[in-house]
Amino acid sequence: MFIPKALHYSKNHLWLRPVGLYEYFIGVTDYAQKQIGLISSVNLQQCGNIAETNTLFGHISGPNKTFPLIAPIDGWIIAINSILSHSPFNINEAPYTYWILRIITDRHISISSLLNSQEYQELINDF
């Protein structure tokens, strides 16, 4: 299973890619998309909404399960990947390319609450 070293991960199987100091792309890990199966829909909060750490901001559905999206950090949703509304299965093909949303925070986040690639690998090995 591919786990990029340059990203941060949540225990809820999301990845975060920093874009500058206060912005992040958030997507679904390879492990999660394999658990979901062929993704048929991505339902998210709207741009401008606030995402709070450990709260639900949407879900992804496939034949195997509906996967809740739990915010890994606090911030404002500033963009949603519109490609996924027409082709949600793109996440299955390239989970680390097709981000689901872009979020901006009002401060630099502490990565101590997130996992690095090795810690994430250990987490999924326990499943």
Secondary structure, 3 states (H helix, E strand, C coil): CCCCCCCEECCCCEEEEEECCCEEEEEECHHHHHHHCCCCEEEECCCCCEECCCCEEEEEECCCCEEEEECCCCEEEEEECCHHHHCCCHHHHCCCCCCCEEEECCCCCCHHHCECHHHHHHHHHCC
